[in-house]
Amino acid sequence: MLANAMIVSAMMLPVAALAQDINLLPEGQTLITLSVTERISVEQDTLIATLRIERENSDAQTLQREINGAMEEALEEAEGVSEVDVATGYYSVYQYSTAPQGGRVANVWRGSQSITLQGQDAQKVLELAGEIQGMGFVMSELTYTLSTEKADEVRDSLMESAISRARANAERAAAALGKSEVDIATLDVDAALGYSQPQMYARGVAMDAMVEKAAPVAEAGESEVSLTVRVQAVAR
């Protein structure tokens, strides 16, 4: 889960036109510009696990057949878990030279490919990741994020409260200036998504050789969703 931006503009004419240039405001009117930010921490609801298969072989074709076969097996395992979205990732094959002490230089091919599991049912993701680890895959990353749907839902509630606060602040400022009427001329809303560090644990074939086919475990952290409202208001 990444930051998203949302821009909402509301123009109220003819007051908005006057707000473009403070010098155009009629005598006795004042332009008030202010911003309000609302923040809330939300528990992350989507777990993402990325695993990779790594192989070495002196023959490039044999190496690629091994990687392809392992990936096909992992995808077949994942097909039976409808709660988890699956995608294959980066595929790399390259050659390097090795020279054992006192031995002859040998050319070896090394390759890897990744697979990513994602879902809101964390237990299903973890169980599937454990099964794939048991096939010889190693864990590259295990992390929680906030789903787009949840983030949008939270932003909607923040927008309503932020606009209410912005209007109340504009009215308060106008009252301090001895003015009783306020019109909102422009309204901009910026939404942002930040992350606190999730707690993560990875345990499995690659992490704990003493536990056979142990499923990894993970604990969700929190994401901070924030929304800033900027307004220009005309007080009179």
N, C-alpha and C positions, 0 to 999 in steps of 0.2 A: 502496500500500500503505500506514493507519492503525494507535493503540495499542489492543490488546485486553486484557481482564481476565478471569481465570478464578479462581473461588473454589471450593475444595474443602475440605469440613469432614469430619473424621473424629472421631467421639466414641467413646470406650472407657469403658463403664460397668463398675463403679461409680466408678472413679477420676475420670472426667470430671466427674461431679457434684460431687466434692470440689473440683475445680479452680475451680468457679464462685465459691467464697468461701474464701480462704486460711484463714479462721478455723475452717472446718469440717474442716481436715486433722487427722488423729489426731496425737497427740504423737509426735515423732520423724520425721515426714515433712516434706519441704520442696518448695514449688512453684517450679519453674525456668521462667522465660519467656525465650525467645531467638528471634532471627531470623537467617537465612542467605540471602544473595543470590548467585546464579550469573549470570554474564554471558558472552556470546560474540558476536563479530562474524561475520556471515554475508554472503556475497556476494549481492547482489540479483539476482533471477532473472527479473524481469518488466519489460519495457520498455513505457512508455506514451507515445504521441505524440498530441497534440491539435492539430488544424489548423482553420483557419476560412476561409470564403469571404466576401469583402467586396465590396459593389457599391454604386454610386450611380446614381440616375436621377431625372429630373424627374417621372416617373410611377410611382406606388406599385405598380400591378399589374405593370408591365413589370419593375420592380426585383425583385419577388417571383418572377416567372417565371424570371428570370435566376439567382437564388439556388437555387430549386428544381431547375432544370435542372442546375446545377453539382453540387448535392448528389446528384442521381440518378446522374450520371456517376461520381462518386466511389464511391458505393455499389455500382454495377455493377462497377467495378474491384476493389473489396474482396471481392466475392462469390467470386471465383476463388482467394482466399487463405484456405484453411481453417484455417491455423495462427494467424490473427489474429482476435481478437474486435473487432467494430465496433459503435459506438453513436453516434447523432447527439446533439447537445447544444443549447445555448442558441440560440434564434432571436430576433433583434431587428431591428425596423424602426422608424425614427423620421424625423421631418422636421426640417430646420434651414434657416436662411436664410443666403444668401451675397450679398455686395455687393462685386463687383470695383471697384477704384478707378475712380471716374468712371462706373461702370455702374449699371444698375438692379438693385434687390434681387430675388433669385430664390429660390424655395423648392425645396429639393432633398431627395429621400428617400435615406436611407442605411440599409443593412441588412447583416446578417451572420448566419452560422450555423456552428456548430462540428461537427467529427467527431472521435471519439476511437478510436485504434487501440491494442490491447493484446495482448501475447503473450509467450511465453517464448522463441520463436524470434526473437531480436533482428534477425537479418539480414532475415527476412521483413517484420517491422514497418518497418524502415528503407527497404527497397526499395519497399514499398507507399506509405509516406509520401512518398518521392521522386516516385513517379508522380502522387500527388495534388497535390503541390506544382506539378508540371508543368501541372496543369489550372488553375492560378491561385490555389490555396489558399496561405495563409501559415501558418508554424509558430507556434503559441501557446505550446506547452510540449513538452519532450522530457525524460523523466525515467525513471529506474529505480526499482523498488520490490521488496519481498520478498513473494512470494505467500503467501496464507493457508496453503496446504498445507505449504509449506516451513517457515513460522514455527511451525505446530503440531508438526511433526516435531521441530524443534529444542527447543521447550518441553518435549516429553515427555522428551527426554534430560536436559534441565536439571533437571526435577522429580525424577527419580530420584537424581541426584547431590546435589541440594540437600537432599532428605530424609535421605539417608545422612549428609551433613555435619551436619545439625541434630541427628540422633540421637547422632552421635559427640560433638558439642559438649555435649549434655545429659549424656551419660555422663561426659565429662571434668569437667564442673562438679560432678556428683554425687560423683565420686571425690575432688575437692578438698575437699568437705564431709564426707568420711569415710563416704559412703553407697555401697552396692554394687549396689542395684537401681534401675532407672529404668523408669517406665511413661509413654508419651506419652498425654497426656489430650486435647489438642486440636491440630489441625493445619490451618492456613490456607495456601493457595498463591495468590499473586498473580503474574500474568504480565504483562509489559509489552514493548512494541516501540518502539524508538527508531531514528533514522536519522542516519547520517553523511552529509555532503554528497556526492552523486554527481558524477563528472566528466561534463560534458555538452558536446557540440559540436553546433551546428545550422548546416548549410550547405545551401543550396538556392536555389530561385528567389527567395525573399524575403531571403535572407541573403547571396547572392553572385551578383550579376547577370552576372558574367563566365562562370559555369559553367551551361550549360543542362541542366536536369533532373538536377542533381547530387543524389544521395541524401544525406540528413543522416547524421551519424555520432554514436554515443554510446558511452560507456564506463561499465560498471556500477561503482557504489560499494558500500558495505557498510551493512547495518542491524545495530544492536545489539539482540539479544534478551536480555531479563533476566527472571529469575524469583526471587521472594522467598518463602521458607518461614518461617512463624512458628509456633512450637510452645509449648505449655505441657506440662511434664513433671513428674511427681511422683517425687521421689527418697526412698528409705527404706533 
